[in-house]
Amino acid sequence: MKKPSFFTKIVASTAICALFASSVSAMSAVGNVEVPRGTPTIDGKISDGEWDGAGVVNFSSATAKAWVGAVPGDFSTDVKIFWDEKGLYLAGEVIDPTFVASNEGSYDGDAFQVSIDLGQTFYDTDNNRAIFYSFGCNETNPIVQRQESANDAVMHNGEGVYISTVKTTKGWNFELMLEWSTLNADLQAKAGTTVNITKGTKINMMMCYLDHGTDGQITNAFGTTRTGNDVEYDWGPADHGITLTLGEKIEAPVDAPAPATADITSVAVISLAAAGALFVCVRAKKH
């Protein structure tokens, strides 16, 4: 049998290394996301056009890694984000074919978690957590669980948060608004400071998902981090893989006005005159 050449061995080794590298760290951090001003309605429906122009965070196996199980290949959501003077708005159409709803007043089913580092306050400090806000799908009584704050209390709709969740054929939808007053109160309780919210304010963020089986146990748990699969999962502020920057309001495009009748007539006259001149020139050349 013919022995493989040195070049063949090099090519094969390179291919194996590339395959190994892609399997170890296939995800990449979301990075910077510009968030425009906007005020959507929180009703869980994510109406057509209501979230157009929002900042978008892709949450999938391409941007997340797991600390339990794996990131399912059939899970994904594009989380849309707006802000205004009252609060921070998030919405997602979660594709989760094995979706498990939460029980009344709980988030014991499949759950979404958002860690918020308002004003990058916790970044580059010795705090091992920012502040988490967690919720599941409950159409009658959704809650938001505040965690890692000095006040780890459950918040109901209208109590500093507005939340609506709806089951769908592909999984579930959520719309959430966190009031700046709530976020600043939690920040004050934990870090002794607040953030003046304005255009240009930066917010580091991590999104996590708890994927439950029908037996109620967590089968997969994963989130958006700054580091790849070759680094152990860390929920700390230094590993938040998303940085939001609050931006300007997106203005609706203004359609150019239709030309007036006089303008149309002028264009027609000029066009006819030009055509006539061209005809005269051609005739002159023939003679």
C-alpha positions in Angstrom: 0.0 0.0 0.0 1.3 3.5 -0.9 2.3 5.5 2.2 0.7 8.9 2.6 2.9 11.8 1.7 4.1 14.3 4.2 1.8 16.9 2.6 -1.2 14.6 3.0 -0.4 14.1 6.7 -0.2 17.8 7.2 -3.6 18.4 5.5 -5.2 15.6 7.5 -3.8 16.9 10.8 -5.0 20.5 10.0 -8.5 19.2 9.2 -8.7 17.3 12.5 -7.4 20.2 14.5 -10.0 22.5 12.9 -12.8 20.1 13.6 -11.7 19.8 17.2 -11.5 23.6 17.6 -15.0 24.1 16.1 -16.5 21.5 18.5 -14.8 23.0 21.5 -15.7 26.7 20.9 -18.4 26.9 18.2 -20.2 29.8 19.9 -19.2 33.5 19.9 -20.2 36.4 22.1 -23.1 38.6 21.1 -21.0 41.8 21.7 -22.3 45.3 21.3 -26.0 46.1 20.6 -27.4 49.5 19.9 -30.8 49.9 21.6 -33.1 52.6 20.1 -35.8 54.5 22.0 -39.3 53.0 21.7 -42.4 52.2 23.7 -44.1 48.9 22.7 -47.3 47.6 24.4 -46.6 44.8 26.9 -49.3 42.2 26.0 -47.2 39.1 24.9 -48.4 39.3 21.4 -45.4 41.0 19.8 -47.6 42.7 17.2 -46.5 43.1 13.6 -44.4 46.2 13.3 -44.5 47.1 17.0 -40.9 46.0 17.6 -39.5 47.1 14.2 -36.1 48.8 14.5 -35.4 47.4 18.0 -32.0 46.3 19.0 -31.7 42.5 18.6 -29.9 39.8 20.5 -29.7 36.4 18.9 -29.9 33.8 21.6 -29.1 30.3 20.2 -26.3 27.7 20.0 -24.4 30.3 18.0 -24.1 32.7 20.9 -24.6 30.6 24.1 -22.9 27.8 25.9 -24.2 25.3 28.6 -23.4 24.6 32.2 -25.9 21.7 32.3 -26.5 19.5 29.3 -26.1 21.4 26.0 -27.7 24.2 24.0 -30.4 22.4 21.9 -30.0 22.9 18.2 -33.7 23.5 17.9 -33.8 26.3 20.5 -33.6 29.9 19.5 -35.0 33.4 20.0 -34.2 36.9 18.8 -34.7 39.1 21.8 -35.8 42.5 20.8 -34.9 45.5 23.0 -36.2 49.1 23.3 -35.9 51.7 26.0 -37.6 55.0 27.0 -37.7 57.3 30.0 -39.6 54.8 32.0 -37.8 51.5 31.5 -36.1 48.8 29.5 -38.3 46.7 27.2 -37.5 43.1 26.0 -39.5 40.7 23.9 -38.8 37.2 22.5 -40.5 34.6 20.4 -39.0 31.5 22.0 -38.7 28.5 19.8 -38.6 25.5 22.2 -40.3 22.3 20.8 -40.1 20.7 24.3 -41.5 23.7 26.1 -42.8 23.2 29.7 -45.0 25.9 31.2 -44.7 27.2 34.8 -47.2 26.7 37.5 -49.2 29.5 39.2 -47.0 32.1 40.8 -43.7 30.3 39.9 -41.2 29.9 37.2 -40.7 26.1 37.8 -41.0 25.3 34.1 -38.8 26.4 31.2 -37.5 29.8 32.4 -35.8 32.9 31.0 -33.2 34.7 33.0 -31.6 38.1 32.4 -28.6 39.4 34.4 -28.4 43.2 34.2 -25.3 45.2 35.1 -26.8 48.7 34.9 -24.2 51.3 33.9 -21.5 48.5 34.0 -21.4 49.1 37.7 -20.4 45.6 38.7 -17.9 45.1 35.8 -14.3 44.9 37.0 -15.3 44.7 40.7 -15.1 41.8 43.2 -18.9 41.2 42.9 -19.4 37.6 41.6 -22.9 38.4 40.3 -24.9 41.3 38.8 -28.7 41.2 39.4 -30.8 38.5 37.8 -34.5 38.8 36.8 -36.1 35.4 36.0 -39.5 34.4 34.7 -41.3 31.5 33.0 -44.5 31.3 30.9 -47.7 31.7 32.9 -50.6 33.3 31.0 -52.7 34.1 34.0 -50.3 35.2 36.7 -46.7 35.7 35.4 -44.1 36.7 37.9 -40.5 38.1 37.8 -38.1 36.7 40.4 -35.4 39.1 41.5 -32.2 37.4 42.5 -28.7 38.4 43.7 -30.1 41.7 45.0 -30.4 42.6 48.7 -34.1 42.2 48.1 -34.7 38.8 46.4 -38.5 39.2 46.2 -41.1 38.1 43.7 -42.5 40.9 41.6 -45.9 40.7 40.0 -47.2 42.5 36.9 -47.5 46.2 37.7 -45.1 46.1 40.7 -42.2 47.8 39.1 -42.3 45.4 36.2 -44.7 44.7 33.4 -44.8 41.2 32.0 -46.9 39.1 29.6 -46.3 35.6 28.5 -48.2 33.5 25.9 -47.9 29.9 24.8 -47.4 29.3 21.0 -47.3 26.3 18.7 -43.5 26.6 18.6 -42.9 27.4 22.3 -43.8 30.7 24.0 -43.6 34.5 23.7 -42.7 37.0 26.3 -42.8 40.8 26.6 -41.2 42.4 29.7 -40.6 45.9 30.9 -38.4 46.6 33.8 -38.8 50.1 35.2 -35.6 52.1 35.7 -36.7 52.9 39.2 -36.8 49.1 40.0 -33.4 48.5 38.5 -31.9 51.5 40.3 -33.5 50.5 43.6 -31.9 47.0 43.3 -28.6 48.6 42.3 -28.7 50.9 45.3 -29.4 48.0 47.6 -26.5 45.9 46.4 -23.9 48.4 45.3 -24.9 51.7 47.1 -25.2 53.7 43.9 -27.6 54.5 41.1 -27.3 55.3 37.4 -28.7 58.3 35.5 -30.4 56.8 32.5 -29.7 58.7 29.3 -28.6 58.3 25.7 -25.3 56.6 25.7 -25.8 54.6 28.9 -24.2 51.2 28.7 -25.7 48.0 30.2 -23.9 44.7 30.3 -26.2 41.7 30.1 -26.3 37.9 30.2 -29.3 35.9 29.0 -29.8 32.4 30.4 -32.4 29.7 29.7 -33.4 26.8 32.0 -34.8 23.9 29.9 -36.8 21.4 31.9 -37.9 17.9 31.1 -41.4 16.5 31.7 -40.2 15.1 35.0 -39.5 18.7 36.2 -35.8 18.4 36.2 -33.4 20.7 34.4 -32.0 18.9 31.3 -30.2 21.9 29.8 -29.1 25.2 31.2 -27.2 27.7 29.0 -26.5 31.4 28.5 -24.8 34.1 26.5 -21.2 34.6 27.8 -18.2 36.4 26.6 -16.0 33.3 26.6 -16.3 30.1 24.5 -17.0 26.5 25.2 -13.4 25.9 26.2 -13.8 28.0 29.3 -15.9 27.0 32.3 -19.2 28.8 32.6 -19.1 31.9 34.8 -22.2 34.0 35.7 -20.0 36.9 36.9 -20.1 40.5 35.5 -16.8 40.0 33.7 -18.3 37.3 31.5 -21.5 39.0 30.4 -21.5 38.5 26.6 -23.8 41.4 25.7 -23.2 45.2 26.0 -26.2 47.4 25.3 -25.8 51.1 24.4 -29.0 53.2 24.7 -29.5 55.2 21.5 -31.8 57.6 19.7 -35.4 57.1 18.8 -35.8 55.7 15.3 -37.9 58.1 13.2 -40.4 56.7 10.7 -39.2 57.2 7.1 -41.0 60.1 5.3 -42.2 59.3 1.8 -41.1 61.8 -0.8 -44.2 63.8 -2.0 -45.6 62.9 -5.4 -44.8 65.6 -8.1 -47.5 68.2 -8.6 -49.4 68.3 -11.9 -47.4 71.3 -13.0 -44.2 69.4 -12.4 -45.4 66.4 -14.4 -46.4 68.8 -17.3 -43.0 70.5 -17.3 -41.2 67.1 -17.4 -43.4 66.0 -20.3 -42.7 69.2 -22.2 -39.0 69.1 -21.6 -38.9 65.4 -22.7 -40.8 66.1 -25.9 -38.5 69.0 -26.7 -35.4 66.9 -26.1 -36.8 64.2 -28.3 -37.5 66.7 -31.1 -34.0 68.1 -30.9 -32.5 64.6 -31.2 -34.7 63.9 -34.3 -33.5 67.2 -35.9 -29.9 66.3 -35.2 -30.2 62.9 -36.7 -31.9 64.3 -39.8 -29.2 66.9 -40.2 -26.5 64.2 -40.1 -28.2 62.2 -42.9 -28.0 65.2 -45.2 
